[in-house]
Amino acid sequence: MQNKIQYIIIGLLVLIFVQGFFSVPEGISESELEYRLEVQRLNDDKQRLLKKNYELENKINSFKDEIIKNDSITDNYSKPQLDSFLTNYFE
């Protein structure tokens, strides 16, 4: 019985000693940090571009509606007047 306890104690001590060799490093590496920062920057850029795209789509749709409403007016415009109308709309 005492032999078994000694083997168990020795086994536990060896396990504790060996466990120190297999420790997991703490924190993240510099390259991992740079990668995460780049991904975050790209996601921010994506959100900004999606917002800008949404704004431009709304502007185009409202322009289409405006053209439909003013179809008879635009038919009577001369080319310079039409150009001025379109330029003023998108500024």
C-alpha positions as CSV (number, residue, x, y, z in Angstrom):
1,M,0.0,0.0,0.0
2,Q,2.8,2.4,0.9
3,N,4.5,1.6,-2.4
4,K,1.5,2.6,-4.3
5,I,1.3,6.0,-2.5
6,Q,5.0,6.6,-3.2
7,Y,4.4,5.9,-6.9
8,I,1.4,8.2,-7.0
9,I,3.4,11.0,-5.3
10,I,6.3,10.5,-7.6
11,G,3.9,10.5,-10.6
12,L,2.3,13.7,-9.5
13,L,5.6,15.4,-9.0
14,V,6.8,14.4,-12.4
15,L,3.5,15.6,-13.9
16,I,3.9,19.0,-12.2
17,F,7.5,19.2,-13.4
18,V,6.6,18.3,-17.0
19,Q,3.7,20.6,-17.1
20,G,6.1,23.6,-16.8
21,F,7.6,22.6,-20.2
22,F,4.3,22.7,-22.0
23,S,2.9,26.1,-20.8
24,V,0.9,28.2,-23.3
25,P,2.4,31.6,-24.1
26,E,0.4,34.5,-22.8
27,G,-0.9,37.3,-25.0
28,I,-0.7,37.6,-28.8
29,S,2.3,38.1,-31.0
30,E,3.0,41.4,-32.7
31,S,2.1,40.0,-36.2
32,E,-1.3,38.8,-34.8
33,L,-1.9,42.2,-33.3
34,E,-1.1,43.9,-36.7
35,Y,-3.3,41.4,-38.4
36,R,-6.2,42.2,-36.1
37,L,-5.7,45.9,-36.4
38,E,-5.7,45.6,-40.2
39,V,-8.9,43.6,-40.2
40,Q,-10.5,46.2,-38.0
41,R,-9.4,49.0,-40.2
42,L,-10.8,47.2,-43.3
43,N,-14.1,46.5,-41.6
44,D,-14.3,50.2,-40.7
45,D,-13.6,51.2,-44.3
46,K,-16.2,48.7,-45.5
47,Q,-18.8,50.2,-43.2
48,R,-17.9,53.7,-44.3
49,L,-18.1,52.7,-48.0
50,L,-21.4,50.9,-47.5
51,K,-22.8,54.0,-45.9
52,K,-21.6,56.2,-48.8
53,N,-23.0,53.7,-51.3
54,Y,-26.4,53.8,-49.5
55,E,-26.4,57.6,-49.6
56,L,-25.5,57.6,-53.3
57,E,-28.2,55.1,-54.1
58,N,-30.8,57.2,-52.3
59,K,-29.6,60.3,-54.2
60,I,-30.0,58.4,-57.5
61,N,-33.4,57.1,-56.6
62,S,-34.6,60.6,-55.6
63,F,-33.1,61.9,-58.8
64,K,-35.1,59.3,-60.8
65,D,-38.2,60.4,-59.0
66,E,-37.5,64.0,-59.7
67,I,-36.9,63.3,-63.4
68,I,-40.2,61.4,-63.6
69,K,-42.0,64.3,-61.9
70,N,-40.4,66.9,-64.2
71,D,-40.4,64.9,-67.3
72,S,-42.4,67.4,-69.2
73,I,-40.2,70.2,-68.0
74,T,-36.9,68.4,-68.9
75,D,-38.3,67.7,-72.4
76,N,-38.6,71.5,-73.0
77,Y,-35.1,72.3,-71.6
78,S,-32.3,73.1,-73.9
79,K,-29.0,71.2,-73.5
80,P,-27.3,73.9,-71.4
81,Q,-30.4,74.2,-69.2
82,L,-30.6,70.5,-68.8
83,D,-26.9,70.3,-68.0
84,S,-27.3,73.1,-65.4
85,F,-30.4,71.3,-63.9
86,L,-28.5,68.0,-63.5
87,T,-25.4,69.7,-62.2
88,N,-27.3,71.6,-59.6
89,Y,-29.1,68.5,-58.5
90,F,-25.9,66.6,-57.8
91,E,-24.0,69.3,-56.0
